[in-house]
Amino acid sequence: MTTKHFEFISSKITAAKHNAKSLSSGIGHRGMEGEIRELAIKECVEPFLTQSYSCGNGKVIDSYQSISDQIDLIVYHSKVAPPILISRDLGLFPVECVRYVFEIKSTLTATEVKDANKKFRSVRDLRSFPRTSSDGKKTHGALPTTVLLAFESDITGSEIERYVKHAVDETPPCTVLCVLGKGYWFYDGASKKWYGEETTNLDAKNIEFCMFIAGFMNTLAAEETSIRPFIPGVYVNVDDAIFKVVSAPDA
């Protein structure tokens, strides 16, 4: 027997899938189709955010002036470091405030897996929470969880087996894989193993998305009061600007 929360989550993703397919049908414009998918998933994620988190889309940046590829959906902590918002939701997000990044696909194919991995690698190349120890050594903190979410697939076989074939990295670019009607998996960095299960033969509709949202809510709730301290002023680089002015030779 499913709970009210389960039924609510399942109904949200069912409606999102239907609306995305209906609205994008016949448009013939990949950019608009992508935006429709992003908005549909955003409506499925926002109800489960805790107070300090918000959703947006755009690019993730770090204090070394590195920048990621365009990301479909970004879940960020608005109290850690403010994003540079171009519009209400579109912007540049400091990596320290980003907790999840999503790539959203209508139909998961090998090409789409490769595309998502490329974008996730651009996030993984960023460096968060820079610290300099007493011996001058630079250290950095954790990076966002990377989620590949698809409404359906072009194969009948195992999604996780296909994904692993396209992730030759020491650590996979995608750390959460959720394909509606197929399964849900997450990568554990400590054990270096994937966990999860195929859901093809399970009766509970959209159980894979419900499994993801359960873990998503647990993570945000646990971190709501334990966000790592960070000094966002490093993004402004005032010290560097002052140093350049002071050390400039006389004309």
HELIX and SHEET records of a PDB file:
HELIX    1   1 LYS A    4  SER A   24  1                                  21    
HELIX    2   2 ARG A   30  VAL A   45  1                                  16    
HELIX    3   3 GLU A   46  PHE A   48  5                                   3    
HELIX    4   4 VAL A   95  CYS A   97  5                                   3    
HELIX    5   5 ALA A  110  ARG A  124  1                                  15    
HELIX    6   6 GLU A  159  LYS A  165  1                                   7    
HELIX    7   7 ILE A  207  GLU A  223  1                                  17    
HELIX    8   8 PRO A  232  TYR A  235  5                                   4    
HELIX    9   9 VAL A  238  SER A  247  1                                  10    
SHEET    1   A 9 ILE A  84  LEU A  85  0                                        
SHEET    2   A 9 LEU A  90  PRO A  94 -1                                        
SHEET    3   A 9 TYR A  53  ILE A  61  1                                        
SHEET    4   A 9 ILE A  71  HIS A  77 -1                                        
SHEET    5   A 9 VAL A  98  LEU A 108 -1                                        
SHEET    6   A 9 THR A 145  SER A 153  1                                        
SHEET    7   A 9 VAL A 176  VAL A 179  1                                        
SHEET    8   A 9 GLY A 183  ASP A 188 -1                                        
SHEET    9   A 9 LYS A 193  GLU A 198 -1                                        
SHEET    1   B 2 ARG A 131  THR A 132  0                                        
SHEET    2   B 2 LYS A 138  THR A 139 -1                                        
END                                                                             
